[in-house]
Amino acid sequence: MIRVLIADDQELVRAGFALIIDGRDDLEVVGEAGDGAEAVRLAEEVRPDVVLMDVRMPGTDGIEAARRIAAAGNPARIIMLTTFDLDEPVVAALRAGASGFLLKDIRPAELADAIRVVARGEALLAPTVTRRLLDRFAAAPPPAGTSPRLDTLSGREVEVLTLVARALSNDEIADKLHLSRATVKSHLSAILMKLGLRDRIQAAVLAYETGLVRPGSGTS
């Protein structure tokens, strides 16, 4: 059973999400918060697997709440929800420790699937958000030289990180590099540990920000 905490300042929105989640045999709502501060408190209290977090809330907003939850070492995976398809909240949320970013007009079945994906430790972005995120990096001037943060990685780890940034799954990376899936997972774990990152989506953002990968460029 995947345990979900819902954080949104609109009661009707929370009720709608709760109806969708509790209607699935493998999902259950374990708490509801009306603002970011309450979300942080409940996340510590009920220890959910996944938090559905609205970006815009009064007082402590969703991005700050996500940052506090991640900083506290809480293992909960956070999906940010918004009615706006904007660039800056996406990047800020991912840096804060979010594992996914979805628009509120997502269909019920897609929301349930998104919760399952994030609960498995994977990451996701709405397709429109992904396109805008890549456009943002494409418009930025390329960094000068390689980031010192990447110097700690082995050559193979750099290859894996590059393919993660290209949105390849572990199975696809294994096939491309002629490795076992377990070896790919081991490399990814080492990358996250060395770079101090929470999950593969933060690794992908870092790859673009450091210039390791540029939108539109190919992979070897």
Salt bridges, closest charged atoms under 4 A:
ASP8 OD2 - LYS104 NZ 2.73
ASP26 OD2 - ARG116 NE 2.67
GLU32 OE1 - ARG14 NE 3.29
GLU38 OE2 - ARG41 NH2 3.84
GLU44 OE1 - ARG47 NH1 2.99
GLU45 OE1 - ARG41 NH1 3.01
ASP54 OD1 - LYS104 NZ 3.35
GLU64 OE1 - ARG67 NH1 2.65
GLU64 OE2 - ARG68 NE 2.99
ASP85 OD1 - ARG132 NE 3.49
ASP87 OD1 - ARG132 NE 3.32
GLU88 OE2 - ARG136 NE 3.25
ASP113 OD1 - ARG116 NH1 2.78
GLU122 OE2 - ARG120 NE 3.17
GLU157 OE1 - LYS194 NZ 2.82
GLU159 OE1 - ARG156 NH1 2.92
ASP171 OD1 - ARG181 NE 2.75
ASP199 OD2 - ARG77 NH1 3.56
GLU209 OE2 - ARG95 NH2 2.15
